[in-house]
């Protein structure tokens, strides 16, 4: 059984990154796709090899196993040569449970994968992967960052923006070639970029890192496969007044000295723009925190809201009159007399 060099099949180095492997696969798959080459058995065979190579190299576990075994895989798997070169059988002494595997015909391939692949990795989905499934591949997902304010995260927001959406090149129909030369429209990529306007609703309670899915706006599929999705990656910009911790909000509330000493009422701002009236008890200390239940951020998943925490910042009076100075001096003497 011949060793298959999957890196050579895709035309990449053994040190190629996953992104390089993916790009190489897509370019070759479009070129040799059976829909582009109807009735071409050589192209169909090449397309199967490309799919098989990508099946292995795009999976980190399969790739590691493939790299580890290498060209000497037969020795490591314990294959025995047949005394009769015309008899196409094999003996397998390791890997699968149950010991030796009975002889079978190499030409029989119900899964669409080579015997080399089947030996190393076994059947795909119990040996039921069809040729149609091999031809169809969903498109990749795309990601787009989007900035919003904390107020927009509180109330929800809409964004209308443009994205570059790839589509099949109309000149070469995704093959990257025209009459054996590189396609002048897409420069061999098989795709062209189009500008599309998209309106997206960002839900209430979104936080930095929230992913908003826009279905079907990602990379186009191969062989009639569905398009991938577009994901907006939300970034909530810092707010000059409010601090957010998960679903809770924190805000500083200035309180004059007299109200802090004698008690009273102060206004507490909210992200909604409406103020709340908070009762301050007598002798409230600077830095004291009051909890306003259910007045924080809307919960992204679930019902209700977090809490709003108001932190007192006592503001000392300035420009005292002589009478006020006398009163504070009297206050000081009284405190000192009490010890």
Buried (B, 14 or more C-beta within 10 A) or exposed (E): BEEBEBBEBBEBEEEBEEEBBBBBBBBBBBBBBBEBBEEEEEBBEBBBBBBBBBBBBBBEEBBEBBEEBEEEBBEEBEBEEEEEEEEBEBBBEEEEEEEEBEEEEEEEEEBBBBBBBBBBBEEBEEEEBEBEBBBBBBBBBBEBEBEBBBBBBBBBBEBEEEBEBBBBBEBBBBBBBBEEEEBEBBEBBBBBEEEEEBEBEBBBBBBBEBEBEBEEBBBBBBBEBBBBBBBBEBBBEEBEEBBBEEBBBBBBBEBBEEBBBEEBEBEBBBBEEEEBEBEBEEEBEEEBEBEBEEBBBBBEEEEEBBBBBBBBEBEEEEEEEEEEEEEEEEEEEEEEEEE
